[in-house]
Amino acid sequence: MTEQHPITPPQELVEKLRNDAPREIRDAGVTRERHLIIAAYCAGADQELEACVKWIEDCGYHPSVPEDLRAARRPKPPSLAEQALTQLQAMEQAGALDCNIDAIRRALERLQELESDG
């Protein structure tokens, strides 16, 4: 029996990726194979990031450094409220709105606050 490469994913992860991959998809060039390649790439990148975070923790860096690294390398996508505010600002700057948008802006900002609290 040959030795397993040190970054070979555990069998449980392989099975999970295989089971999560969609079957019988052919729309817009998306295939099961492509889905599996992307999922494996993401899993490998996540594994590497977590190894780096653990190394930083083990070296005794300030406790915020590992979380800062994780946040920098895996930023959260903008929330729906942030996306809507950005779109609203773009429409306002383009002159695409001829109404008072203050109420819409305040509502979106409030949604943003609620999202960050939860």
ChimeraX attribute file (.defattr): number of C-alpha atoms within 10 A of each C-alpha:
attribute: neighborCount
match mode: 1-to-1
recipient: residues
	/A:1	3
	/A:2	4
	/A:3	5
	/A:4	8
	/A:5	7
	/A:6	6
	/A:7	9
	/A:8	9
	/A:9	14
	/A:10	8
	/A:11	9
	/A:12	9
	/A:13	12
	/A:14	16
	/A:15	10
	/A:16	10
	/A:17	17
	/A:18	17
	/A:19	11
	/A:20	13
	/A:21	16
	/A:22	14
	/A:23	12
	/A:24	9
	/A:25	12
	/A:26	9
	/A:27	7
	/A:28	6
	/A:29	8
	/A:30	12
	/A:31	16
	/A:32	17
	/A:33	13
	/A:34	12
	/A:35	18
	/A:36	18
	/A:37	13
	/A:38	12
	/A:39	17
	/A:40	17
	/A:41	12
	/A:42	12
	/A:43	16
	/A:44	15
	/A:45	13
	/A:46	15
	/A:47	14
	/A:48	13
	/A:49	17
	/A:50	15
	/A:51	12
	/A:52	15
	/A:53	18
	/A:54	12
	/A:55	13
	/A:56	16
	/A:57	16
	/A:58	9
	/A:59	9
	/A:60	9
	/A:61	11
	/A:62	10
	/A:63	10
	/A:64	9
	/A:65	14
	/A:66	19
	/A:67	13
	/A:68	12
	/A:69	16
	/A:70	15
	/A:71	11
	/A:72	10
	/A:73	12
	/A:74	11
	/A:75	9
	/A:76	8
	/A:77	8
	/A:78	10
	/A:79	13
	/A:80	13
	/A:81	19
	/A:82	16
	/A:83	12
	/A:84	16
	/A:85	19
	/A:86	13
	/A:87	12
	/A:88	18
	/A:89	13
	/A:90	13
	/A:91	12
	/A:92	15
	/A:93	10
	/A:94	9
	/A:95	9
	/A:96	10
	/A:97	12
	/A:98	7
	/A:99	7
	/A:100	9
	/A:101	13
	/A:102	9
	/A:103	9
	/A:104	13
	/A:105	16
	/A:106	12
	/A:107	14
	/A:108	19
	/A:109	16
	/A:110	13
	/A:111	16
	/A:112	16
	/A:113	12
	/A:114	11
	/A:115	13
	/A:116	9
	/A:117	7
	/A:118	5
